[in-house]
Amino acid sequence: MLDNGMCIYPDFTVRHPITGKRVYWEHFGLMDDQEYRNNACKKIRLYCDNGIIPSIDLIATFETAEHPLDVERVEAIIKEFFCN
């Protein structure tokens, strides 16, 4: 639930195994599509407007048909956020 009472549904909500900090993870997988891209930007803005900041409280991953998200990138993100 956001500050304004609106509900937002991230793809994943993860608690850091040591600190207990809540981290949201959004995967935007259809960035080739203009309407999807616009909605993705609105959702990121909604997070920011509620103090959930990308690279701090929000992991955002993106992909297009030409640039799929690969497992190595996902593993690097997990290590960066949760193994420190």
VENJO-V323043 format. One line per field, one symbol per residue. ss: DSSP state (@ for helix, = for strand, . for the rest). phi: phi as a letter, one per 40 degrees, with the letter a starting at -180 (. if undefined). psi: psi as a letter, one per 20 degrees, with the letter a starting at -180 (. if undefined). Layout:
ss = ???
phi = ???
psi = ???
This chain:
ss = ...........====......=======.....@@@@@@@@@@@@@@@@....=...=====........@@@@@@@@@@@@..
phi = .cdcgccbbccabbcdcbcgccbcbbbbcbcccdccccccccccccddcbgbbdgbbbcbbbabccbccbcccccccccccbbb
psi = prhjiqpqnrhqpppphghjpppqoponilihpggggghghgggggggikjopqifipppqqqrhhmqprhggggggggghik.
